[in-house]
Amino acid sequence: MADFRTHIQVASVASGLLAGAMLWAQQVTLAEGLLLWLAGTLGGILPDIDADSSRSIRIIFRLFGILGALLVLLYGQERLPLTDTLVLGALAYGIIRYPLCWVFARFTVHRGILHSLLANGVFALAVVVICYRLFGAAPTLAWETGAFVFIGAFIHLLLDELYSIDLEGRRIKKSFGTALKITEWRAPLPNLLLLSLLAGGWWLAPSAPSWILVLQRLLPLSHI
């Protein structure tokens, strides 16, 4: 299994190259390119929110707490008084960093259902909905941001799978096949929950034609 640093570095480089290519092809602005790069980097660590390592999960939920606080600050900037916005931002960080972190550490299993393509889809759609519904992002940008999250999370799963192959020893480790999977078939109730979240996210997301344009824009070099 790849370590935390490898996951975040590879996802950051890959999403940075893709966002840079889109910026060079004038598909996105500089601010949008930076947003997509950050989304891909974040996606690179999302599958490890069920990590067994106490150090890893603390780092991940500390980052999520900061992100949650920033989202609250951005949302309240033009809607709430400064004091209320700061209090809500601090509250968002505390809830994500401690109670939510404890829940994930207590009730999830590493490389379980959250370490799957189904979960990646839920992560991506959640970001699409947040960008579109909460921050009023254009439909295309919202889908692009979600696509980068999915790409970063997919890179995470792929890295874990590749690390299960010992090229020097010419053998495949027992962990092979546990990382890059569609879902955890032996967990019907969590599967049902994720499918429900996926359906809800699709219903709340912008209209479907937007993602067709996203696929075209994610291949910027083909239009140059």
C-alpha positions as CSV (number, residue, x, y, z in Angstrom):
1,M,0.0,0.0,0.0
2,A,1.3,3.4,-0.9
3,D,1.9,5.8,2.0
4,F,0.2,9.1,2.6
5,R,2.9,11.2,1.1
6,T,3.0,9.2,-2.1
7,H,-0.7,9.5,-2.5
8,I,-0.9,13.2,-2.1
9,Q,2.2,13.9,-4.2
10,V,1.2,11.7,-7.2
11,A,-2.4,13.1,-7.1
12,S,-1.1,16.6,-6.9
13,V,1.3,16.2,-9.8
14,A,-1.3,14.4,-12.0
15,S,-4.1,16.9,-11.3
16,G,-1.7,19.8,-11.7
17,L,-0.6,18.6,-15.1
18,L,-4.2,18.1,-16.3
19,A,-5.3,21.5,-14.9
20,G,-2.2,23.1,-16.4
21,A,-3.0,21.6,-19.8
22,M,-6.6,22.9,-19.6
23,L,-5.3,26.4,-18.6
24,W,-2.8,26.3,-21.5
25,A,-5.7,25.4,-23.9
26,Q,-7.7,28.3,-22.5
27,Q,-10.4,26.0,-21.3
28,V,-10.3,27.4,-17.7
29,T,-9.1,30.6,-16.0
30,L,-6.1,30.6,-13.6
31,A,-8.4,30.6,-10.6
32,E,-10.4,27.7,-12.0
33,G,-7.3,25.8,-12.8
34,L,-6.1,26.2,-9.2
35,L,-9.4,25.1,-7.9
36,L,-9.3,22.0,-10.1
37,W,-5.7,21.2,-9.0
38,L,-6.7,21.4,-5.3
39,A,-9.8,19.2,-6.0
40,G,-7.6,16.5,-7.6
41,T,-5.1,16.7,-4.7
42,L,-7.9,16.4,-2.2
43,G,-9.3,13.4,-4.1
44,G,-5.9,11.7,-3.8
45,I,-6.4,11.3,0.0
46,L,-10.2,10.8,0.2
47,P,-10.2,7.0,0.1
48,D,-8.0,6.9,3.2
49,I,-10.7,8.6,5.4
50,D,-11.2,5.1,6.8
51,A,-7.5,4.6,7.5
52,D,-6.5,2.5,10.5
53,S,-3.4,4.6,11.2
54,S,-4.3,7.2,13.8
55,R,-1.7,9.6,12.4
56,S,-3.1,9.4,8.9
57,I,-6.7,9.9,10.0
58,R,-5.7,12.8,12.1
59,I,-3.9,14.5,9.2
60,I,-6.8,13.8,6.9
61,F,-9.5,15.2,9.2
62,R,-7.4,18.1,10.1
63,L,-7.3,19.0,6.4
64,F,-11.0,18.4,6.1
65,G,-11.6,20.6,9.1
66,I,-9.7,23.5,7.6
67,L,-11.5,23.0,4.3
68,G,-14.9,23.0,6.1
69,A,-14.0,26.1,8.0
70,L,-12.9,27.9,4.8
71,L,-16.2,26.9,3.0
72,V,-18.2,28.3,5.9
73,L,-16.1,31.5,5.8
74,L,-16.7,31.9,2.0
75,Y,-20.4,31.1,2.4
76,G,-20.9,33.6,5.3
77,Q,-18.7,36.4,3.7
78,E,-21.7,38.1,2.1
79,R,-24.5,36.5,4.1
80,L,-23.7,36.7,7.8
81,P,-22.0,39.1,10.2
82,L,-18.3,38.6,10.7
83,T,-18.6,37.4,14.3
84,D,-21.2,34.7,13.4
85,T,-19.2,33.6,10.4
86,L,-16.0,33.2,12.5
87,V,-17.9,31.2,15.2
88,L,-19.5,29.0,12.6
89,G,-16.2,28.4,10.9
90,A,-14.6,27.4,14.2
91,L,-17.6,25.1,14.9
92,A,-17.3,23.5,11.5
93,Y,-13.6,22.7,12.1
94,G,-14.3,21.3,15.6
95,I,-17.1,19.1,14.4
96,I,-15.2,17.7,11.5
97,R,-11.9,17.3,13.3
98,Y,-13.2,15.5,16.4
99,P,-16.7,13.9,16.4
100,L,-16.7,13.1,12.7
101,C,-13.2,11.8,12.9
102,W,-14.1,9.6,15.8
103,V,-17.1,8.2,14.0
104,F,-15.0,7.2,11.0
105,A,-12.3,5.7,13.1
106,R,-14.8,3.8,15.1
107,F,-17.2,2.5,12.5
108,T,-15.2,2.1,9.3
109,V,-12.8,-0.6,8.1
110,H,-9.7,0.3,6.0
111,R,-10.0,-0.8,2.4
112,G,-13.7,-1.4,2.9
113,I,-16.5,0.2,1.0
114,L,-15.1,3.7,1.1
115,H,-12.1,2.3,-0.8
116,S,-14.0,1.7,-4.0
117,L,-15.1,3.3,-7.2
118,L,-18.7,3.6,-5.9
119,A,-17.5,5.7,-3.0
120,N,-15.3,7.8,-5.4
121,G,-18.5,8.6,-7.3
122,V,-20.2,9.7,-4.1
123,F,-17.2,11.9,-3.2
124,A,-17.2,13.5,-6.7
125,L,-21.0,14.1,-6.8
126,A,-20.9,15.6,-3.3
127,V,-18.3,18.1,-4.5
128,V,-20.4,18.9,-7.6
129,V,-23.5,19.6,-5.5
130,I,-21.6,21.7,-3.0
131,C,-20.0,23.8,-5.8
132,Y,-23.2,24.2,-7.6
133,R,-25.8,24.6,-4.9
134,L,-23.8,26.2,-2.1
135,F,-21.4,28.4,-4.0
136,G,-23.3,29.0,-7.2
137,A,-20.5,27.7,-9.5
138,A,-21.3,27.3,-13.2
139,P,-22.6,23.8,-14.0
140,T,-19.5,23.0,-16.1
141,L,-17.1,24.2,-13.5
142,A,-19.0,22.2,-10.8
143,W,-18.7,19.0,-12.9
144,E,-15.1,19.6,-13.7
145,T,-14.3,20.0,-10.0
146,G,-16.1,16.7,-9.2
147,A,-14.3,15.0,-12.1
148,F,-10.9,16.1,-10.7
149,V,-11.9,14.7,-7.2
150,F,-12.8,11.4,-8.9
151,I,-9.6,11.3,-10.8
152,G,-7.5,12.0,-7.7
153,A,-9.4,9.3,-5.8
154,F,-9.0,6.8,-8.7
155,I,-5.2,7.5,-8.7
156,H,-5.2,6.6,-5.0
157,L,-6.9,3.3,-5.6
158,L,-4.6,2.5,-8.5
159,L,-1.5,3.3,-6.5
160,D,-2.6,1.0,-3.7
161,E,-3.2,-1.8,-6.3
162,L,0.2,-1.2,-7.9
163,Y,1.9,-1.4,-4.6
164,S,0.4,-4.9,-4.1
165,I,2.6,-6.2,-6.9
166,D,6.1,-7.1,-5.9
167,L,8.1,-6.8,-9.1
168,E,11.5,-7.8,-7.5
169,G,10.0,-10.8,-5.8
170,R,7.9,-11.6,-8.8
171,R,4.9,-12.2,-6.6
172,I,1.5,-10.6,-6.0
173,K,0.7,-9.7,-2.4
174,K,-2.4,-10.8,-0.5
175,S,-3.7,-7.3,-0.6
176,F,-4.0,-7.4,-4.4
177,G,-7.6,-6.8,-5.5
178,T,-8.7,-5.1,-2.3
179,A,-7.9,-1.5,-3.4
180,L,-9.2,-1.0,-6.9
181,K,-12.7,-2.4,-6.8
182,I,-16.2,-1.3,-7.8
183,T,-17.6,-1.8,-4.3
184,E,-17.5,-4.0,-1.3
185,W,-19.9,-6.7,-2.4
186,R,-20.2,-8.3,1.1
187,A,-21.6,-5.1,2.6
188,P,-25.2,-4.8,1.4
189,L,-26.4,-2.1,3.8
190,P,-23.4,0.3,3.2
191,N,-23.8,-0.4,-0.5
192,L,-27.5,0.7,-0.4
193,L,-26.5,3.8,1.5
194,L,-23.9,4.8,-1.0
195,L,-26.2,4.1,-3.9
196,S,-28.9,6.3,-2.2
197,L,-26.3,9.1,-1.8
198,L,-25.3,8.7,-5.4
199,A,-28.9,8.9,-6.6
200,G,-29.5,12.0,-4.4
201,G,-26.3,13.6,-5.6
202,W,-27.3,13.0,-9.2
203,W,-30.7,14.6,-8.6
204,L,-29.2,17.7,-7.0
205,A,-26.4,18.1,-9.5
206,P,-26.7,20.4,-12.6
207,S,-28.3,19.1,-15.7
208,A,-26.7,16.0,-17.4
209,P,-25.5,17.8,-20.6
210,S,-22.9,19.7,-18.5
211,W,-20.8,16.6,-17.9
212,I,-20.7,15.8,-21.6
213,L,-19.0,19.1,-22.1
214,V,-16.7,18.3,-19.1
215,L,-15.4,15.2,-20.9
216,Q,-14.6,17.3,-23.9
217,R,-12.8,19.9,-21.8
218,L,-10.9,17.3,-19.9
219,L,-9.1,16.4,-23.1
220,P,-7.8,19.9,-24.0
221,L,-4.8,18.7,-26.0
222,S,-7.0,17.0,-28.6
223,H,-8.4,20.4,-29.6
224,I,-5.1,22.1,-30.2
